[in-house]
Amino acid sequence: MQTIALFDIPTAAAPTAPKRRRVPLALGELPVSSVPAAYDREHLYSPKADTIEWIDYRPGDRFAPLPRSPREPKAWGAWWRTEANVPTPDFLGLETGDVITLADGDTATVVSTCRFGAVVRYALPPCEWRDEEHAQQYVTARNQFGHWYR
């Protein structure tokens, strides 16, 4: 007698293609990105709306420069949700899954990207009084050595 299955569960895992490692952008080049890109004093960053009149920059494919954040807490929260923390396909050429070098020399993996920056995850050194093995932070700029920082 043959039974009817609701779900077909494969017996072997489907082979997955390894993610190809992307080549980092050369220093001094402006990336094609969904956010604006500027290169000033050997640092790559995304300019804000209140500074674009003084610098040369490459416009973003999807977003204009980020407007200035308000100072009031409630207005800042609304600005963060509706302007700064909007998901993007990339941030200054960084995409989810990319492995980068942080300013302190540690390596980190890009977890997500938004209009404000990229969230990266990095390993913490072993410690007796801490349970976490990883931490996350935003990176918003790259220095002249190719290291990312906030």
Summary of the structure (lengths in Angstrom):
residues: 150
radius of gyration: 20.0
end to end distance: 63.9
largest distance: 77.9
contacts: 354
relative contact order: 0.15
helix: 10%
strand: 28%
